[in-house]
Amino acid sequence: MYVGNNHEGEHVNDNKKFKTAMLPLIVGASTVLALIILLAAFSSYDALVKDSDGSFYRAHALFIAGDALICVRDGTTYASRKDALAGKEDDKGLAFFSMKKIDFIEIIRDQEEGGFLPGWQPTLQDYVGDYVINAAGNHGYLSLRAGKGYLYGTVRFPEWGRGVTEYLKNVRIAGGKIYFTRSAVTRNELNRLGMRYSFIQEYSGEYYRSGNAIRGFYTVNGARKAWEAVKGR
């Protein structure tokens, strides 16, 4: 009887040690999850998402962590991009997805857009050209071109990743300002750029003809940073 009680006591002690060792891990994991949810809730991204099945849905407050996409998504799924953009917002809920099941993410709204700037406003042609860009200390080259009334462009940061040319997304002008997205969210994009983690950067800026430069801000993971691009002479 004495020996049995001894073994039982050792078993209880082992359980206590196991629970004590696991407690910090559980608390740490819960804290990280709470931080991720808070970051997602306060992020400003509004986007259109296409999954690997070819379906579209609208998402808000996107947060990408490794291979995981956390967002607040609308409850309705659409068969086409046009229907998704035209659809009305409905019930929303927090959702978790694997990036392996996402074909692309398109930013569809910028809260800074809208309204017209007073006085002189730069036109599409004012923005066309080749620039030397400085984005929060990261130096590179920005090229903007126009075709059929639309802007498109590329950017390259030689000392960032593999230093390859990146194709800008959703380039547009509203109220005299330029807006575009620099991002890499698919596996192919990340491999091409030499990056391990997904990112979405939203740029906005205004052309100043006195200095032949564009100055503005970009957001990444909720942080707002300054950027400037000076046009070549």
C-alpha positions as CSV (number, residue, x, y, z in Angstrom):
1,M,0.0,0.0,0.0
2,Y,2.8,2.4,0.9
3,V,4.5,1.8,-2.5
4,G,1.2,2.3,-4.4
5,N,0.7,5.7,-2.7
6,N,4.3,6.7,-3.5
7,H,3.7,6.0,-7.2
8,E,0.5,7.9,-7.2
9,G,2.2,10.8,-5.6
10,E,4.9,10.8,-8.2
11,H,2.2,10.8,-10.9
12,V,0.4,13.8,-9.4
13,N,3.7,15.6,-9.2
14,D,4.5,14.9,-12.8
15,N,1.1,16.3,-13.8
16,K,1.7,19.4,-11.8
17,K,5.1,19.9,-13.5
18,F,3.6,19.3,-16.9
19,K,0.8,21.9,-16.3
20,T,3.4,24.4,-14.9
21,A,5.6,24.0,-18.0
22,M,2.7,24.3,-20.4
23,L,1.1,27.4,-18.8
24,P,3.6,29.9,-20.2
25,L,3.2,28.4,-23.6
26,I,-0.6,28.7,-23.5
27,V,-0.4,32.2,-22.2
28,G,2.1,33.2,-24.9
29,A,0.1,31.7,-27.7
30,S,-3.1,33.4,-26.4
31,T,-1.3,36.7,-26.2
32,V,0.0,36.4,-29.8
33,L,-3.4,35.5,-31.1
34,A,-5.0,38.4,-29.3
35,L,-2.4,40.8,-30.7
36,I,-3.0,39.5,-34.2
37,I,-6.8,39.9,-33.9
38,L,-6.4,43.5,-32.6
39,L,-4.0,44.4,-35.4
40,A,-6.5,43.0,-37.9
41,A,-9.4,44.9,-36.3
42,F,-7.6,48.2,-36.5
43,S,-6.0,47.8,-40.0
44,S,-7.4,50.1,-42.7
45,Y,-7.3,47.7,-45.6
46,D,-10.5,47.0,-47.6
47,A,-10.0,44.4,-50.3
48,L,-11.4,42.0,-52.8
49,V,-10.2,38.5,-52.4
50,K,-10.2,35.7,-55.0
51,D,-9.8,32.2,-53.6
52,S,-8.4,29.1,-55.4
53,D,-11.9,27.9,-56.2
54,G,-12.4,31.1,-58.4
55,S,-14.9,32.7,-55.9
56,F,-14.7,36.3,-54.8
57,Y,-15.5,38.0,-51.5
58,R,-14.9,41.3,-49.9
59,A,-12.7,41.6,-46.9
60,H,-11.8,44.3,-44.4
61,A,-9.1,44.8,-41.8
62,L,-6.6,42.4,-43.5
63,F,-3.7,41.0,-41.5
64,I,-1.2,38.6,-43.1
65,A,1.0,36.5,-40.8
66,G,3.2,34.0,-42.6
67,D,0.9,31.7,-44.5
68,A,-2.2,32.9,-42.6
69,L,-4.7,35.5,-43.7
70,I,-6.8,37.0,-40.9
71,C,-9.6,39.4,-42.0
72,V,-13.2,40.5,-41.4
73,R,-15.1,39.2,-44.4
74,D,-18.5,39.7,-45.8
75,G,-20.8,36.7,-45.6
76,T,-21.6,36.7,-49.4
77,T,-19.5,34.9,-52.0
78,Y,-19.6,36.0,-55.6
79,A,-18.9,34.3,-58.9
80,S,-17.2,37.3,-60.5
81,R,-15.2,40.4,-59.6
82,K,-17.8,42.7,-61.0
83,D,-20.6,41.2,-58.9
84,A,-18.4,41.4,-55.8
85,L,-17.6,45.1,-56.3
86,A,-21.3,45.9,-57.0
87,G,-22.7,43.9,-54.1
88,K,-23.9,45.5,-50.9
89,E,-22.0,45.0,-47.6
90,D,-23.7,42.3,-45.4
91,D,-23.1,40.5,-42.2
92,K,-19.4,40.4,-41.3
93,G,-17.3,38.0,-39.3
94,L,-13.7,37.3,-38.3
95,A,-12.2,34.7,-40.7
96,F,-8.9,32.8,-41.0
97,F,-7.6,31.5,-44.3
98,S,-4.4,29.8,-45.6
99,M,-2.6,31.9,-48.1
100,K,-2.2,28.7,-50.2
101,K,-5.9,29.0,-51.0
102,I,-5.7,32.6,-52.1
103,D,-5.2,33.5,-55.7
104,F,-4.9,37.3,-55.3
105,I,-5.9,40.2,-53.0
106,E,-6.9,43.5,-54.6
107,I,-7.2,46.7,-52.5
108,I,-10.5,48.3,-53.6
109,R,-10.8,51.4,-51.5
110,D,-8.6,54.1,-49.9
111,Q,-10.2,56.2,-47.3
112,E,-8.0,59.2,-48.2
113,E,-9.5,59.4,-51.7
114,G,-12.3,61.7,-52.7
115,G,-12.7,65.4,-53.0
116,F,-10.7,67.8,-55.1
117,L,-7.6,69.8,-54.1
118,P,-7.9,73.6,-54.3
119,G,-6.0,75.5,-57.0
120,W,-3.7,73.8,-59.6
121,Q,-4.1,70.1,-59.8
122,P,-1.6,67.7,-61.5
123,T,-2.8,65.7,-64.4
124,L,-2.1,62.1,-65.5
125,Q,0.7,63.4,-67.8
126,D,2.4,65.3,-65.0
127,Y,2.9,62.0,-63.2
128,V,4.4,60.1,-66.2
129,G,8.2,59.8,-66.0
130,D,11.1,58.1,-64.3
131,Y,11.9,58.9,-60.7
132,V,14.4,58.2,-58.0
133,I,12.4,57.1,-55.0
134,N,13.1,57.2,-51.3
135,A,10.6,55.3,-49.2
136,A,11.5,55.7,-45.5
137,G,15.2,55.4,-46.3
138,N,14.9,52.7,-48.9
139,H,16.3,54.0,-52.2
140,G,15.2,52.8,-55.6
141,Y,13.6,53.6,-59.0
142,L,10.0,54.4,-59.8
143,S,8.7,54.4,-63.4
144,L,5.2,55.6,-64.3
145,R,3.7,55.3,-67.8
146,A,0.2,56.0,-69.3
147,G,-1.8,54.1,-71.8
148,K,-5.4,54.5,-72.9
149,G,-6.0,57.1,-70.2
150,Y,-4.6,54.9,-67.4
151,L,-1.5,54.9,-65.3
152,Y,0.7,51.8,-64.7
153,G,4.1,51.5,-63.3
154,T,7.0,49.6,-61.7
155,V,9.3,50.1,-58.8
156,R,12.7,48.6,-58.0
157,F,14.7,48.7,-54.8
158,P,18.2,47.3,-55.6
159,E,19.1,46.5,-52.0
160,W,15.7,45.0,-51.0
161,G,15.2,41.3,-51.5
162,R,16.5,40.2,-54.9
163,G,16.3,43.8,-56.2
164,V,14.0,42.8,-59.0
165,T,11.4,45.0,-60.8
166,E,8.0,45.0,-59.1
167,Y,4.8,45.7,-60.9
168,L,2.6,48.2,-59.1
169,K,-1.1,47.5,-58.6
170,N,-4.3,49.6,-58.7
171,V,-2.4,52.7,-59.9
172,R,-4.9,55.6,-60.2
173,I,-5.3,59.4,-59.8
174,A,-8.1,60.9,-57.7
175,G,-8.5,64.5,-56.7
176,G,-5.1,65.3,-58.2
177,K,-3.3,62.7,-56.0
178,I,-1.7,59.4,-57.1
179,Y,-2.5,56.1,-55.4
180,F,-1.0,52.7,-55.9
181,T,-0.4,49.4,-54.1
182,R,2.9,47.6,-53.7
183,S,2.4,44.1,-52.5
184,A,3.4,40.4,-52.6
185,V,0.8,37.9,-51.3
186,T,1.1,34.8,-53.5
187,R,3.8,32.2,-53.3
188,N,5.0,33.0,-56.9
189,E,5.3,36.7,-56.0
190,L,7.2,36.0,-52.8
191,N,9.6,33.6,-54.6
192,R,10.2,36.1,-57.4
193,L,11.0,38.9,-54.9
194,G,13.0,36.7,-52.6
195,M,10.8,37.3,-49.6
196,R,9.6,34.9,-46.9
197,Y,6.6,36.9,-45.7
198,S,3.6,38.6,-47.4
199,F,3.2,42.3,-47.4
200,I,0.8,45.0,-48.6
201,Q,1.9,48.7,-48.9
202,E,-0.6,51.4,-49.8
203,Y,1.0,54.5,-51.3
204,S,-0.6,58.0,-51.8
205,G,1.2,61.1,-52.9
206,E,0.9,64.5,-54.7
207,Y,3.0,65.8,-57.6
208,Y,4.8,69.2,-56.9
209,R,5.8,70.8,-60.2
210,S,8.0,73.3,-58.5
211,G,10.4,70.4,-57.6
212,N,9.4,67.8,-60.2
213,A,8.7,65.5,-57.3
214,I,6.0,63.3,-55.7
215,R,5.7,63.5,-52.0
216,G,3.3,61.5,-49.8
217,F,2.9,58.6,-47.3
218,Y,2.5,54.9,-47.4
219,T,1.1,52.5,-44.9
220,V,2.3,49.0,-44.0
221,N,1.0,46.9,-41.1
222,G,-0.8,50.0,-39.8
223,A,2.3,52.2,-39.7
224,R,2.4,55.4,-41.8
225,K,5.7,56.3,-43.4
226,A,6.9,59.1,-45.7
227,W,8.1,58.7,-49.3
228,E,9.4,61.0,-52.0
229,A,10.2,60.4,-55.7
230,V,12.2,63.0,-57.7
231,K,11.7,63.0,-61.5
232,G,14.8,62.7,-63.7
233,R,15.8,65.8,-65.6
